[in-house]
Amino acid sequence: MGRLGAELRASRRRRELSQAAVAQRASLSTSSVSDIERGWGGSYSLDALQLVARVVGRTALIKLTADSQTEPADAGHLAIQELVLRLGRAAGFARTFELPTRPADPARSADVGLREDRRRLLILVECWNTIGDVGAAARASERKRAEAEELALASGPLGPDGSVRPYRVRGCWVVRASARNRALVARYPEVFATRFPGSSVGWSSALTSGAEPPPEPGLVWCDLAATRLIAWRRRG
């Protein structure tokens, strides 16, 4: 209040206005304007402060600090990533959050990367809180898989004969089982069945217990609270 009062007083003086003139234009008493300028304006309403500010060509603003309990904008997406990373740790995978599939371009990354060196296996997991453009999302996933395969071929370990032994790259979507997402998948069953022919049960087992994942891309649901995986039961 002291800083506010000092600024209002300085602005009034620049305009060569008296406290009485400001009070008249703001429909307040001269003593009220004096109180505000001396830093005693805490008992006055915000409307009164705003009126005085407008008379001297200023605008009073009120701003709150950030709420420490506010969730990040991508909280739903992060919750699914957290689930996949936690399951991956329990299943014995090495894990990467936002795995870059093209190291020169950090923006090109898979949501979660799970790696097992013994089997030379790399799993790319895309986590979806809400599916928007299905076609664009599918193309992006395929591009990331292709980039990861190129990276695996270039950086794979050497075998006994000196040849490169690249990692096998597999891909899966984990989608929040919201009513909207379920309705979308149910509305276009052939699209999703064609895009994700891999066994959902097999993929659930791979992500939770480290079993060998299906060679084909798969789709697995997670519950709304992102605490567990649920196999996708295809129609027909």
Secondary structure, DSSP 8 states (H G I E B T S, - for coil): -HHHHHHHHHHHHHTT--HHHHHHHHT--HHHHHHHHTT-GGGS-HHHHHHHHHHTT----------TT---TTHHHHHHHHHHHHHHHHTT-EEEEEEESSTT-TTSEEEEEEEETTTTEEEEEEEESS---HHHHHHHHHHHHHHHHHHHHHH--B-TTS-B---EEEEEEEEE--HHHHHHHHHSHHHHHHH--S-HHHHHHHHHH-----SS-EEEEE-TTSSSEEE-----
